[in-house]
Amino acid sequence: QAMRTPSRNEAGLELLMEYYNQLYFLDSRFFPPTKTLGIFFHWYDSLTGVPSHQRALAFEKGSVLFNLGALHTQIGARQDRATLPGLNQAIDAFQKAAGAFNYLKENFSNAPSLDMSAASLNMLVRLMVAQVQECVFEKMTLLRAQNDFLARLQLAQEAARVEDVYSLVHQTMTQPHVKDYVPFSWTTMVHVKSEHFKALSHYFAAIALCDCPVASESELPEQEKAFLQFHVTMPEGPSLRVLLQDPEERRKLGKAHLKKAIMKHEEAMRIHGLCKILRKMDILQEVLSFAHKRSLSKYSEIDHEEDFFETGDAPDIHPKTHQKPEIKSPNFSQVKVTDLFHRLGPLSVFSAKNKWYPARRVHLRRGENGFGFTLRGDSPVLIAGVIPGGCAAAAGLKEGDYIISVNGKDCKWSKHAEVVQLLKSTGEEGVEIGVITLQGSEGPKAVDKKVAGMSSGMPKSNKENSRKSLMNSKSASTLLVWSKKSKRSKKSTYSGVPFTAVGDNEAMY
């Protein structure tokens, strides 16, 4: 119940992680890989509210993972981005959101709801990355030197990079299967941002050219080098050296950049006006209007009445970033959980992929030659061999039986030495052993015991799409979810060897 409405903070993230990790144990212990249990998991699509249900625990896992990503986006969007710590926290949150959605996309197939389809998740990953890139740009505006030519060029290239990633998101949102699903306000906002940041890139280029002092001889080589990589195509006109040292040439190119900036500001405002929902966002209107007026003001400041030259078309600015976004996959090992059904025994043996005969109680007395069996391994201890004609054979013990209790004491988690000690401490009245046999393991065939190791493991409304078992679990479902490599237990096999050759890790009793 708590998992359905997590708090929008670190505690909420931890709760979802804890629940997700617990699902690993449930999956391994109760959901057989060969059949579906009749338990339906119900969730609602995050954008449409359309209900979905599946009998697969993978669906539940995927839904929780989706909500983990959504929670990161809410935390990221709530930060104060006017401060450096706030920006760093927003970057971290959006990177983790991208990681959760990406992990889901790579490890989950056959999604029952649109929000978890590969196309939607791909769009969400790109949207998160774009928001990281936008925060990186904002971080640079906080840190930049006020009148430094190279810093302004860098800002222009950062803005061009933001435009680049938002254009990619817009392209992804307008693909078939996604365009009819994503809200129009989202698509419009992303389009507005791509135009807005393109305008900003040209504005900062103009500011670098018009407001920064002309390069001195010592600064020139560094500025030439930066300017060589600044434009996608070199601007027409004089050589680079002349351009950087002649104020008039700089003004001309700056004017061309401003002209392009103003056109892009106007385009951003036009697209913004097409969406009723965005028109209601006063702050967005203010941001666009402020940037437009700032560029117009700068243009009128550098525009001379005697300008007879035709203002050329400024070349596009080469996108470049000093901090590449990183997609951070969820780290499930951060949150430790204890298996709720720990007392049922080690998952390596007592899991849903194994089928068992009913448990048996066997009364055993020690004979002249001991009990007449060999034991191997621990948690639980395995009867590796039974001597024909011995006490154990007479009592009905078989090779491949696991000892789960001795005189009523639960031994599913007991070490080899503990079980031996319990057996040795029995008197003349004998001992009662509880054993359980794996179906298909009777006789001197090898028993294979695989250990499922655990790597430690816009919200959907109570959604149940689970897609990834961080842990090594095979999901029981039509969903073909991710399964990790299983480790071979070091004490997991026995074979019917003659008793003259008891193995190194077997002991005869």
Backbone torsions as a table, in degrees:
resi	resn	phi	psi	omega
1	GLN	NA	-42.7	180.0
2	ALA	-63.5	-37.2	-178.1
3	MET	-63.3	-26.4	-178.0
4	ARG	-72.0	-26.5	-179.5
5	THR	-133.2	68.1	-178.6
6	PRO	-70.8	150.8	176.0
7	SER	-70.1	150.3	-175.6
8	ARG	-83.9	62.4	-179.7
9	ASN	-159.1	-170.5	-177.5
10	GLU	-59.1	-35.5	-179.5
11	ALA	-64.3	-38.3	177.9
12	GLY	-65.3	-40.8	178.2
13	LEU	-62.4	-42.2	-178.9
14	GLU	-65.3	-38.3	179.2
15	LEU	-62.2	-46.2	179.9
16	LEU	-63.9	-40.8	177.9
17	MET	-61.6	-43.0	-177.7
18	GLU	-63.5	-44.8	179.9
19	TYR	-63.5	-43.1	-179.9
20	TYR	-60.3	-45.1	179.9
21	ASN	-64.5	-36.8	179.5
22	GLN	-66.4	-32.6	178.9
23	LEU	-62.1	-29.4	177.4
24	TYR	-59.5	-47.6	-179.4
25	PHE	-62.7	-44.7	-179.6
26	LEU	-60.6	-43.8	-179.0
27	ASP	-59.2	-50.1	-177.0
28	SER	-66.9	-35.5	-172.1
29	ARG	-84.8	-33.6	-170.6
30	PHE	-122.3	-11.8	-175.8
31	PHE	-108.3	100.3	-177.4
32	PRO	-65.6	141.1	-179.0
33	PRO	-68.1	-19.4	-173.3
34	THR	-92.3	-14.5	-179.9
35	LYS	-146.0	162.1	-178.5
36	THR	-98.6	137.8	175.2
37	LEU	-82.5	155.6	-177.3
38	GLY	-82.2	34.3	-179.0
39	ILE	-102.6	120.2	179.5
40	PHE	-93.0	136.4	173.4
41	PHE	-107.4	126.2	-176.1
42	HIS	-111.0	133.0	174.3
43	TRP	-142.2	167.6	179.3
44	TYR	-122.3	138.4	-179.0
45	ASP	-58.9	138.4	-171.0
46	SER	-67.5	-31.0	-176.8
47	LEU	-102.0	-28.1	-176.9
48	THR	-106.2	-19.7	-177.6
49	GLY	76.3	6.5	-179.8
50	VAL	-70.8	130.0	-178.3
51	PRO	-73.0	148.0	173.8
52	SER	-135.5	148.4	172.9
53	HIS	-146.8	146.3	177.3
54	GLN	-144.9	159.5	177.4
55	ARG	-91.8	9.0	-175.8
56	ALA	-97.7	132.7	176.6
57	LEU	-65.5	-24.3	177.3
58	ALA	-58.6	-34.5	179.2
59	PHE	-63.4	-42.0	178.0
60	GLU	-64.8	-44.6	-179.1
61	LYS	-61.6	-45.3	-178.2
62	GLY	-62.7	-39.7	-179.8
63	SER	-64.2	-40.4	179.4
64	VAL	-65.9	-39.5	179.1
65	LEU	-65.6	-40.3	177.5
66	PHE	-59.8	-45.0	-179.5
67	ASN	-66.8	-29.1	175.6
68	LEU	-63.1	-45.6	177.4
69	GLY	-62.5	-44.6	-178.9
70	ALA	-61.6	-38.9	-179.8
71	LEU	-64.9	-39.9	176.3
72	HIS	-60.8	-38.6	-179.3
73	THR	-65.6	-37.9	-179.5
74	GLN	-67.1	-39.4	178.3
75	ILE	-66.4	-41.7	179.8
76	GLY	-62.9	-43.2	-176.4
77	ALA	-71.1	-17.9	-176.6
78	ARG	-89.3	-7.1	-175.6
79	GLN	-72.8	153.9	175.8
80	ASP	-83.6	103.3	-173.7
81	ARG	-86.3	9.3	174.7
82	ALA	-86.5	-5.5	179.8
83	THR	-120.1	154.5	-179.2
84	LEU	-64.4	-46.6	178.6
85	PRO	-60.5	-39.5	179.0
86	GLY	-62.3	-42.9	178.8
87	LEU	-63.6	-43.2	179.9
88	ASN	-63.3	-37.9	178.6
89	GLN	-68.8	-38.4	178.7
90	ALA	-64.4	-43.5	178.6
91	ILE	-58.9	-46.6	-179.1
92	ASP	-61.2	-44.4	-177.7
93	ALA	-64.7	-44.4	-178.9
94	PHE	-68.7	-33.3	176.8
95	GLN	-66.8	-38.5	178.4
96	LYS	-70.6	-34.8	176.4
97	ALA	-63.5	-45.0	178.3
98	ALA	-59.8	-39.2	-179.6
99	GLY	-64.8	-41.0	-179.7
100	ALA	-66.0	-45.4	-179.2
101	PHE	-67.2	-36.6	-179.7
102	ASN	-68.6	-39.9	179.4
103	TYR	-62.4	-40.0	178.5
104	LEU	-63.7	-45.6	-178.0
105	LYS	-62.2	-39.3	-174.8
106	GLU	-80.3	-21.1	-172.5
107	ASN	-116.4	5.2	-175.2
108	PHE	-133.2	136.6	178.5
109	SER	-131.5	167.5	179.2
110	ASN	55.3	51.0	-179.3
111	ALA	-64.8	134.7	-179.9
112	PRO	-80.5	-18.7	-179.0
113	SER	-120.9	152.6	-174.1
114	LEU	-62.7	-34.5	-176.1
115	ASP	-64.2	-19.8	179.7
116	MET	-108.9	15.2	175.2
117	SER	-73.8	156.8	-177.6
118	ALA	-57.7	-40.0	-177.7
119	ALA	-64.9	-43.5	-180.0
120	SER	-66.6	-42.0	-178.7
121	LEU	-67.1	-37.2	177.5
122	ASN	-61.1	-42.3	178.3
123	MET	-63.6	-43.3	-178.7
124	LEU	-65.4	-39.7	178.3
125	VAL	-60.7	-46.0	-178.8
126	ARG	-66.4	-35.2	178.3
127	LEU	-65.9	-40.1	178.2
128	MET	-65.3	-43.2	-179.7
129	VAL	-62.4	-39.5	179.0
130	ALA	-63.0	-39.5	-180.0
131	GLN	-69.3	-33.0	174.0
132	VAL	-62.3	-46.1	-177.7
133	GLN	-62.6	-36.4	178.0
134	GLU	-65.7	-40.6	178.1
135	CYS	-66.0	-35.3	178.2
136	VAL	-63.7	-41.2	177.4
137	PHE	-61.9	-45.5	-179.6
138	GLU	-62.8	-34.9	178.5
139	LYS	-63.8	-40.8	179.4
140	MET	-66.6	-36.8	179.2
141	THR	-65.6	-28.8	177.1
142	LEU	-73.7	-34.2	-171.1
143	LEU	-94.9	-15.1	-168.4
144	ARG	-68.9	153.7	175.0
145	ALA	-75.8	142.1	-171.2
146	GLN	-62.9	-42.7	-171.9
147	ASN	-123.7	32.1	-175.3
148	ASP	-96.4	124.8	-175.9
149	PHE	-59.5	-48.3	-176.6
150	LEU	-66.7	-36.3	179.7
151	ALA	-65.6	-37.9	178.8
152	ARG	-67.6	-39.7	177.5
153	LEU	-62.0	-41.0	-179.8
154	GLN	-62.4	-41.9	178.7
155	LEU	-61.6	-41.5	179.5
156	ALA	-62.2	-40.6	-179.7
157	GLN	-71.2	-34.9	175.5
158	GLU	-62.6	-44.8	179.8
159	ALA	-62.6	-38.6	178.9
160	ALA	-64.6	-34.4	178.5
161	ARG	-68.0	-39.8	178.0
162	VAL	-63.2	-42.8	178.0
163	GLU	-59.1	-41.4	-179.6
164	ASP	-58.4	-48.5	-176.2
165	VAL	-72.7	-34.8	176.9
166	TYR	-69.7	-32.8	175.5
167	SER	-62.8	-39.7	179.2
168	LEU	-65.0	-41.0	178.6
169	VAL	-63.3	-43.2	-179.0
170	HIS	-61.5	-42.3	177.9
171	GLN	-61.0	-41.8	179.9
172	THR	-66.4	-38.2	-178.3
173	MET	-70.8	-22.4	-177.5
174	THR	-97.4	9.2	176.3
175	GLN	-74.0	154.8	173.8
176	PRO	-57.5	154.0	-178.9
177	HIS	74.8	-17.0	179.9
178	VAL	-111.3	-39.7	-172.5
179	LYS	-61.7	-33.8	-179.9
180	ASP	-82.9	-7.4	-175.8
181	TYR	-101.2	-40.5	-176.8
182	VAL	-75.4	135.4	179.6
183	PRO	-57.5	143.8	-179.4
184	PHE	-58.3	-35.0	-178.6
185	SER	-65.1	-34.0	178.0
186	TRP	-66.4	-50.2	-177.4
187	THR	-60.3	-42.3	-179.2
188	THR	-65.4	-44.6	-179.7
189	MET	-58.9	-43.9	-179.6
190	VAL	-64.3	-39.8	178.3
191	HIS	-65.2	-43.8	178.1
192	VAL	-58.6	-44.6	-178.0
193	LYS	-64.6	-39.5	-178.8
194	SER	-64.0	-41.1	178.7
195	GLU	-69.6	-40.3	-178.4
196	HIS	-61.6	-44.9	-177.5
197	PHE	-75.1	-25.8	174.2
198	LYS	-67.0	-41.9	177.1
199	ALA	-61.3	-43.8	-179.7
200	LEU	-62.9	-37.0	-179.2
201	SER	-62.7	-41.4	178.2
202	HIS	-70.6	-34.3	178.8
203	TYR	-63.1	-47.6	-178.6
204	PHE	-68.0	-29.4	175.2
205	ALA	-64.3	-43.6	-180.0
206	ALA	-64.5	-41.6	179.7
207	ILE	-62.2	-41.9	178.9
208	ALA	-59.6	-42.4	-176.1
209	LEU	-75.8	-38.4	-171.7
210	CYS	-95.1	-30.3	-173.5
211	ASP	-100.9	-20.2	-176.4
212	CYS	-89.1	143.3	-179.2
213	PRO	-60.2	151.6	178.4
214	VAL	-63.3	144.2	-175.4
215	ALA	-65.7	137.5	172.3
216	SER	-79.4	168.4	-178.5
217	GLU	-58.2	-35.9	-178.1
218	SER	-72.6	-31.7	-179.1
219	GLU	-82.3	-21.0	-171.4
220	LEU	-55.9	-47.8	-177.4
221	PRO	-57.9	-41.7	-178.6
222	GLU	-67.9	-39.9	-179.6
223	GLN	-69.2	-38.4	177.2
224	GLU	-60.0	-44.8	-177.9
225	LYS	-61.7	-44.1	-179.8
226	ALA	-66.0	-40.0	-175.2
227	PHE	-72.8	-27.8	177.4
228	LEU	-60.6	-34.0	-176.8
229	GLN	-100.7	12.2	-172.7
230	PHE	-86.3	-46.0	-177.4
231	HIS	-95.5	150.2	176.4
232	VAL	-66.1	-42.0	172.3
233	THR	-127.3	144.7	-177.2
234	MET	-65.6	138.1	178.7
235	PRO	-66.0	147.6	178.2
236	GLU	-71.6	161.6	177.3
237	GLY	116.4	-151.3	-173.3
238	PRO	-67.7	172.1	179.3
239	SER	-66.0	164.5	-176.9
240	LEU	-59.4	-42.5	-178.3
241	ARG	-62.4	-45.2	-179.9
242	VAL	-64.2	-44.5	-179.0
243	LEU	-56.8	-43.8	-177.0
244	LEU	-73.7	-23.3	-174.7
245	GLN	-105.9	-10.5	-178.2
246	ASP	-103.4	110.9	-177.2
247	PRO	-56.2	-35.9	-177.8
248	GLU	-67.7	-41.7	178.9
249	GLU	-66.1	-37.4	178.2
250	ARG	-64.5	-40.9	179.7
251	ARG	-62.8	-42.1	-179.1
252	LYS	-60.7	-47.0	-179.0
253	LEU	-69.1	-37.8	177.4
254	GLY	-60.6	-39.3	179.9
255	LYS	-65.0	-39.7	178.7
256	ALA	-63.3	-41.0	178.3
257	HIS	-65.2	-40.6	179.9
258	LEU	-65.5	-38.6	178.7
259	LYS	-59.1	-43.2	179.4
260	LYS	-67.8	-38.0	179.4
261	ALA	-60.6	-46.0	-177.7
262	ILE	-62.6	-41.2	178.4
263	MET	-60.8	-41.2	-178.2
264	LYS	-72.9	-35.9	175.3
265	HIS	-60.0	-44.1	-178.3
266	GLU	-65.6	-36.8	178.2
267	GLU	-66.1	-40.9	178.8
268	ALA	-61.4	-42.3	-178.9
269	MET	-69.4	-35.1	178.6
270	ARG	-64.3	-46.8	-178.7
271	ILE	-64.8	-40.2	179.1
272	HIS	-58.7	-39.9	-178.2
273	GLY	-67.7	-15.8	-178.5
274	LEU	-77.9	-16.4	-174.6
275	CYS	-111.1	118.5	-176.7
276	LYS	-60.0	-40.9	-177.6
277	ILE	-65.5	-42.7	-178.9
278	LEU	-69.5	-32.4	-180.0
279	ARG	-62.2	-23.4	-179.6
280	LYS	-81.2	-10.0	-178.8
281	MET	-88.6	96.6	-175.2
282	ASP	-59.4	-40.7	-174.9
283	ILE	-65.7	-34.9	178.6
284	LEU	-66.3	-43.7	177.0
285	GLN	-57.3	-43.0	-178.7
286	GLU	-64.8	-43.0	-178.9
287	VAL	-61.4	-47.1	-178.7
288	LEU	-64.8	-42.5	-178.2
289	SER	-66.5	-42.0	179.2
290	PHE	-61.1	-46.8	-177.9
291	ALA	-63.8	-39.0	179.9
292	HIS	-64.8	-47.9	-178.9
293	LYS	-63.2	-38.0	-179.4
294	ARG	-62.6	-42.3	179.5
295	SER	-68.8	-40.6	178.3
296	LEU	-61.9	-41.6	-178.7
297	SER	-63.9	-43.5	179.3
298	LYS	-65.2	-38.2	-179.1
299	TYR	-63.7	-45.9	-178.9
300	SER	-67.5	-28.0	179.2
301	GLU	-67.5	-38.7	-175.9
302	ILE	-98.6	-2.9	-179.3
303	ASP	-82.3	122.0	179.0
304	HIS	-100.9	141.5	-179.3
305	GLU	-61.1	-32.9	-176.0
306	GLU	-84.5	8.9	177.9
307	ASP	-67.5	112.1	177.9
308	PHE	-104.2	-9.4	-178.4
309	PHE	-75.3	150.1	175.9
310	GLU	-77.5	123.7	179.4
311	THR	-67.3	117.4	-175.6
312	GLY	-71.9	178.9	178.2
313	ASP	-94.2	117.3	-178.1
314	ALA	-69.5	137.4	177.1
315	PRO	-68.1	156.3	178.0
316	ASP	-67.3	157.7	-176.9
317	ILE	-97.0	135.7	-177.6
318	HIS	-71.2	120.6	-178.2
319	PRO	-68.9	137.1	179.8
320	LYS	-156.4	140.1	178.2
321	THR	-129.2	148.6	178.1
322	HIS	-94.1	-6.5	178.9
323	GLN	-139.7	101.0	-177.1
324	LYS	-76.3	133.6	178.2
325	PRO	-61.1	146.4	-178.5
326	GLU	-120.7	129.0	178.8
327	ILE	-86.1	110.8	-173.9
328	LYS	-97.7	108.7	179.5
329	SER	-66.9	151.8	-179.8
330	PRO	-62.1	139.0	177.7
331	ASN	-104.6	90.1	-174.1
332	PHE	-69.2	-19.6	-177.5
333	SER	-72.9	-11.1	178.4
334	GLN	-61.7	-33.5	-175.5
335	VAL	-110.0	112.9	-179.1
336	LYS	-86.9	136.5	176.4
337	VAL	-131.4	154.7	175.3
338	THR	-106.0	132.0	178.9
339	ASP	-54.5	122.8	179.6
340	LEU	-59.9	-28.4	-176.4
341	PHE	-109.3	35.0	-179.3
342	HIS	-52.4	-38.9	-174.3
343	ARG	-68.2	-13.9	177.6
344	LEU	-73.1	-9.6	176.6
345	GLY	111.5	171.8	-177.6
346	PRO	-59.8	136.3	-179.7
347	LEU	-62.3	-27.8	-178.4
348	SER	-58.5	-28.5	-178.5
349	VAL	-111.8	-48.9	-173.5
350	PHE	-91.4	68.5	-179.3
351	SER	-123.5	168.7	-174.5
352	ALA	-69.4	-15.3	-178.8
353	LYS	-80.9	-10.8	177.3
354	ASN	-101.0	143.4	176.1
355	LYS	-112.3	139.1	-172.7
356	TRP	-122.3	148.9	165.5
357	TYR	-78.8	159.3	178.8
358	PRO	-59.1	148.4	179.3
359	ALA	-62.8	145.3	179.2
360	ARG	-122.3	151.1	173.1
361	ARG	-109.5	129.7	-176.5
362	VAL	-122.6	128.7	177.2
363	HIS	-94.7	128.4	-171.7
364	LEU	-130.2	132.8	172.9
365	ARG	-113.4	147.5	-179.9
366	ARG	-77.9	131.0	176.9
367	GLY	-94.9	-171.3	179.7
368	GLU	-60.5	-36.3	-178.0
369	ASN	-101.7	29.8	179.4
370	GLY	86.5	-157.8	-177.6
371	PHE	-80.3	-23.5	177.7
372	GLY	86.5	36.3	172.2
373	PHE	-147.2	164.7	173.3
374	THR	-111.7	144.1	179.5
375	LEU	-115.3	151.7	178.1
376	ARG	-142.9	148.6	171.1
377	GLY	70.0	-177.4	173.8
378	ASP	-147.3	167.5	179.3
379	SER	49.5	69.1	-8.0
380	PRO	-91.4	163.6	-180.0
381	VAL	-77.2	137.2	-176.7
382	LEU	-105.3	137.4	171.4
383	ILE	-81.6	106.4	-172.4
384	ALA	-83.9	-24.3	-179.6
385	GLY	-161.2	149.1	179.0
386	VAL	-125.7	127.4	-179.0
387	ILE	-74.5	124.8	178.3
388	PRO	-58.2	133.2	178.7
389	GLY	82.1	-3.4	-179.3
390	GLY	-83.9	178.4	-178.1
391	CYS	-60.6	-44.3	-176.6
392	ALA	-62.4	-42.7	-179.3
393	ALA	-63.9	-40.7	-179.1
394	ALA	-65.4	-34.3	-179.0
395	ALA	-77.7	-11.9	177.5
396	GLY	100.6	12.8	176.5
397	LEU	-76.0	148.1	-177.6
398	LYS	-128.4	155.7	172.3
399	GLU	-61.6	139.3	179.6
400	GLY	93.7	-6.3	175.6
401	ASP	-72.0	142.4	172.8
402	TYR	-102.6	135.7	177.8
403	ILE	-84.6	117.4	-178.6
404	ILE	-108.2	-14.0	174.9
405	SER	-157.1	151.4	174.5
406	VAL	-130.6	118.2	-176.8
407	ASN	50.5	43.0	176.4
408	GLY	83.5	-9.1	179.9
409	LYS	-86.4	126.5	-178.9
410	ASP	-64.5	126.6	-176.6
411	CYS	-119.4	15.7	-175.7
412	LYS	-62.1	-32.5	-179.4
413	TRP	-103.1	6.0	-172.8
414	SER	-77.1	147.2	175.7
415	LYS	-78.3	162.0	-179.3
416	HIS	-52.0	-50.3	-175.5
417	ALA	-62.5	-36.3	-179.2
418	GLU	-65.3	-42.7	-179.2
419	VAL	-65.7	-43.2	179.1
420	VAL	-60.1	-42.4	179.9
421	GLN	-61.2	-42.2	179.0
422	LEU	-64.0	-39.8	-179.9
423	LEU	-67.4	-41.2	-176.4
424	LYS	-70.1	-25.4	-174.9
425	SER	-84.2	7.8	-179.2
426	THR	-81.9	148.0	-179.9
427	GLY	-95.0	-158.0	-176.2
428	GLU	-66.4	-27.3	-176.4
429	GLU	-69.4	-10.4	177.0
430	GLY	90.7	-167.7	-174.1
431	VAL	-139.1	145.1	175.6
432	GLU	-103.9	120.2	-176.9
433	ILE	-110.9	133.5	173.0
434	GLY	-95.4	126.5	-179.6
435	VAL	-128.5	157.9	177.7
436	ILE	-138.0	140.9	-176.4
437	THR	-117.8	132.9	177.0
438	LEU	-75.8	130.8	179.1
439	GLN	-64.2	134.3	-179.9
440	GLY	88.4	0.1	-178.5
441	SER	-108.8	4.1	-176.9
442	GLU	-68.1	149.6	176.6
443	GLY	85.2	-179.9	-172.0
444	PRO	-81.5	33.3	174.9
445	LYS	-86.9	156.5	-179.1
446	ALA	-70.2	135.1	174.3
447	VAL	-94.4	129.0	179.4
448	ASP	-108.2	120.5	-178.0
449	LYS	-117.0	113.9	-179.1
450	LYS	-99.3	139.4	-178.7
451	VAL	-101.3	123.1	174.6
452	ALA	-86.9	103.4	-176.8
453	GLY	-84.0	147.3	-178.4
454	MET	-105.5	128.8	-178.2
455	SER	-79.6	11.9	-178.6
456	SER	75.1	92.6	-177.5
457	GLY	-76.6	NA	NA
458	MET	NA	65.7	-159.2
459	PRO	-55.7	147.3	170.7
460	LYS	-70.3	146.7	179.3
461	SER	-88.7	122.3	-174.0
462	ASN	32.6	56.9	-173.7
463	LYS	-92.6	153.0	179.3
464	GLU	-123.4	66.5	175.3
465	ASN	-116.5	117.0	-179.0
466	SER	-123.2	130.0	179.6
467	ARG	-120.7	-10.2	-174.8
468	LYS	-137.5	130.0	176.4
469	SER	-100.0	110.2	-179.6
470	LEU	-66.3	-23.2	-177.4
471	MET	-92.1	175.0	-174.5
472	ASN	-87.1	83.5	179.9
473	SER	-132.1	149.6	177.2
474	LYS	-100.4	128.7	-176.0
475	SER	-87.4	141.1	-179.0
476	ALA	-88.8	102.3	178.4
477	SER	-176.5	172.7	174.3
478	THR	-73.5	-4.3	-170.6
479	LEU	-85.9	-1.7	-179.9
480	LEU	37.5	75.1	-177.7
481	VAL	-92.0	-173.4	-175.6
482	TRP	-72.1	137.6	170.6
483	SER	-129.3	137.7	-177.3
484	LYS	-94.3	167.3	-179.7
485	LYS	-66.1	138.8	177.3
486	SER	-97.1	143.3	-179.0
487	LYS	-88.7	144.6	178.6
488	ARG	-83.8	124.9	-179.8
489	SER	-68.2	135.7	-175.3
490	LYS	-69.1	-18.3	-179.1
491	LYS	-116.7	45.6	-166.2
492	SER	-110.8	-4.7	-178.1
493	THR	-124.9	152.6	172.8
494	TYR	-142.1	158.1	173.9
495	SER	-140.7	159.7	-175.1
496	GLY	-77.5	75.4	-179.8
497	VAL	-82.4	151.1	174.9
498	PRO	-63.2	147.3	-171.3
499	PHE	-74.5	-4.6	173.3
500	THR	-73.9	-14.6	-176.9
501	ALA	-124.8	65.2	177.5
502	VAL	-71.1	130.8	-175.9
503	GLY	-62.6	163.9	-179.1
504	ASP	-58.1	-37.4	-176.2
505	ASN	-100.3	19.3	174.0
506	GLU	-112.9	150.9	175.9
507	ALA	-133.1	141.3	-175.8
508	MET	-93.5	136.0	178.5
509	TYR	-131.5	NA	NA
